[in-house]
Amino acid sequence: MKSIIRVMMCLGLICWGFHSPACVSEPFGCTIVMAARNGLVLAGNNEDRNHPQTIVNFIPASESYHGRVVFGYDDAFVQGGMNDEGLFIDANALAPTGWQPEPGKPTFRGIVMMVILATCGTCEEVKAFFERSNFPALGKARFPIADRTGASMVVEYGQGRVQFVRSDTWYQIATNFVMSNVKDGNYPGWRYRTADKIMSGAKELSVDLIRDVLEKTHQEGNSLTVYSNIYDLKQGTIYVYNLRNFEEVIIMNLVEELKKGQRRLNLPSLFKPRAQG
């Protein structure tokens, strides 16, 4: 057991204490949309925090772990990502949810998103993962997840238990409230309502549609959007946008990037410097 723990520590899968995504430390940030239609499966996210020191990490597969890409910050490197199985995960910050541990279950002490990307390939595997242990992270965050089959869910703590929230339509939106606590369907927040209006009126799913959602829900000020991603979960393609500029995009293929070995890149360095005016 000790040897397993040492390996996981070396891979960045374990930390002692709760490792919170930066999005979790600042409420009212981050918009995520997941959608599947006519064979296309996409997930998009805005990362909202006034901290432009953003990074991207590529971690190739090993005998025991999936290959993956994770985006984040120089001081909090895992904010979301995708693995080579086509699994996507991100996080929404929440006000305290009242999370309580379930008696008889062990308490998970790892970096939740990193372990999921390393060890899970489907939403059902993620569900089983959350059912095995207690997760203090659910006290102030919820986790949107999608896989390449088109399945999606949001893991959150509401109504006194862990919930696996699914959508009854072809898309699912996640912002910064506990959906299972809303009884009348009157979901709060302009970002959720804006995204829902765009998605519900769409005739077809496309990268342009998800980009439009991200552009119209981006934020300025203390919780400004510092980068945005769109993931094609079947093709393993990632569209990356920096600092609310949705006209310039970097397109990555996860398989090809992982062939280059483990790397950490400063995200702004991939883009042309913006003119100061």
Sequence and secondary structure as in RCSB ss.txt:
>XXXX:A:sequence
MKSIIRVMMCLGLICWGFHSPACVSEPFGCTIVMAARNGLVLAGNNEDRNHPQTIVNFIPASESYHGRVVFGYDD
AFVQGGMNDEGLFIDANALAPTGWQPEPGKPTFRGIVMMVILATCGTCEEVKAFFERSNFPALGKARFPIADRTG
ASMVVEYGQGRVQFVRSDTWYQIATNFVMSNVKDGNYPGWRYRTADKIMSGAKELSVDLIRDVLEKTHQEGNSLT
VYSNIYDLKQGTIYVYNLRNFEEVIIMNLVEELKKGQRRLNLPSLFKPRAQG
>XXXX:A:secstr
 HHHHHHHHHTT B SS    HHHHSSS  EEEEEEETTEEEEEEEEE S   EEEEEE   SSS  EEEEEETT
EEEEEEEETTS EE  EE S       TT  B  B HHHHHHHH  SHHHHHHHHHHSB GGGGTEEEEEE TTS
 EEEEEEETTEEEEE  SSSEEEE SS GGG SSS    HHHHHHHHHHHT SS  HHHHHHHHHHT   GGG E
EEEEEEETTTTEEEEEETTEEEEEEEEEHHHHHTT SEEEEGGGGS      
